[in-house]
């Protein structure tokens, strides 16, 4: 029989996509006010993997990835996705989004993204939010899956996530996992 145990804390990450690095910078500042300071912010990266967002957001699009210094309990992911959706709604100009924010988390074995779209590989969490198993960590590196988005399957992006994962592992070793969270799921 398995014995339920508290979830191990995870590393909160975001992808922020927009046409302007300035808008991304403003979004990162807003995210920091809600989730604490980032401990990693990628350079501005061109987003050329799909034109899915172009009709709504224009182009060319750029992206930055970030990870937050504070670890979280993984069950907070639906709330974070709903808050990100609200930020996107607040960015509307002429009925069109100006930013796209994709939250997720890194854990030892995988990278999970939050989405509002269900699919065979996306288990339902709650409140209309699903978990997308995007990458798995095995044999010293991340691996994509048949459904992994091309940008997350990119070797350069996976190296970026491996560096964030290494930072996360150091955090787990240096902080007492049993004392990371208060009752409300926030880090102490």
N, C-alpha and C positions, 0 to 999 in steps of 0.2 A: 504494500500500500504506500502510495506517495504521501508525504506530509507537506501541506502547504507552507510556504515560507515567503517572507517579504521579497519583493522584486529587488534585484540589484539596481543601483542607480545607473542612469544612462547619460550619454552626452547629447545635449540638444543641439541640433544643427538647423540651418536655414539655407535655402537657395533663394536669392532675390534677383529677379529678372526685370529689366526695364530698357527703355531706349537711351536713358541718360544716366551716366555715372553719378550725377548730382542727386537724382531721385533715389538711386540705390543708397547713397550716403545718408540721405534723410530717413529712409526706411530703416537702415541699420540703427540710427540714433533712436528711433521710436521703439524698435525691438529691444534695444539695450535698456530703455526706460522700463520695459515690462519684464524682462528676463535676466537682467544683469549684463555686465560687460562681456563682450566677446573676447575669447582668448586666441582666436584665429580669424582673420579676414583675408580671403584670397585676393589676389590682384583682380582687376577688372578683366573678365574673360569674354571673348566674342562668343555669341550663341548662334551657331550655324547648323545645328543638328536637325532642325525642323522649321517649317514656316507656319506651324500650327497657331502661334500667337500673333503673327504679323497682321492679319486682317483687323484684329482688335487693338493691338498695341503699337502697330507701325514697325519700323525697323530702321537701321539694323539694331538688333537687340544685344545687350551685354548682360553679364551676370557676375555676381559675387557669391561665394559660399562663405558661411561663417559658422563657427561653433561658439557656444556660450560657456563661460567659465564655470558657472554653477551647474552641477549635475542635477538631474530631475528624476522623479519616479516615472516610469514609462506610462503609467495610466493617466498622466496629464496630457498626453498627445492629442486626444480629441479636443480638449479645451483650447490648446495652443493653435490647432488648425482652425477652429471656429473664430478665434481672435484674428488670425491671419486673414481669413476670408473677410472679416469686417474691415480690416485695414485696406484690403483690395477694394472693397465697396466704397470706402471713403476716398479712394484715389480716383474714382470715376470722373471722367471729363467727357461730356457729350455722350454719356451712357457707355463709355468704353474704359476698361481698366488701363491704368498707367503703370501698374506694377503687378508682378506675380510673385507670391511668397509661398514657397513650399517648405513647411517644417518637417522634421523627422528626427530620428535619433540613431546614434551609434551605440551598440552594445558589443560585448566581446565577440559574439558569433555572427553579427549581421548589421546591416543598415536598413532601417525601416523608414518609409515616408508615409505621411498622412495624406489621404485623398478622400474626396467626396464621391468617387466613382467606384462602385462595386465591380468585381470581376472574379474569375475562378480562383486566383491566387491571392485575393484580398479579403481576409477575414473581417467581418463587421466588428467594430469596437463599440460605438454608441453614438447617439445624436447625429446620425447620418454620416459618420466618419468611419473609414476603413483603413486598415494597415496594409501597406504595400511592401512585401518582402522584396527589396530592390537588389541588394548584394549580400552574399554570404562570405564569411571569412574562413578560409581553410588553407592549410599548408603554407602559412606565412604571408598570405595576401588575400585581397578581395577577389571574388569571382562573380561575374554576371550570371543571370539566369535567362531562360528563353524569353521572358517578358520584360527584362530590364530595359529601360529607356536607353537609346543610343548614347546620350550624353553621360549617363552613369556607367555605361559599359566601357567608355573611353578609358584607356590605360592611364592617361594623365590625370583624369578625375579620380580614378581609383587610388593612385599614388597620394593624391591630396587627402583622401579619406583615410588612408593608412597612416599618414602623419597625424591626423586628428585622433585616430584610434590610439596611437602611441602615447599621445598627450593624456588621453582618457585613462589608459592603463596606469600611467604614473599617478594620476589623481586617485585612482582606486587604491593604490598601494600606500599613498601618503595620508589618506584620510580614513578614519574609521567608518566603514560602511554602515555599521549599526547606528551611528550618530549623525548621518548626513541629513536626515529628514526630520522635520517637526511633524506634528500631528496632521497638518494640512497638506503635506506633500512637498513643502518648500524646504530647501536646504537650510540647515541651521547656520 
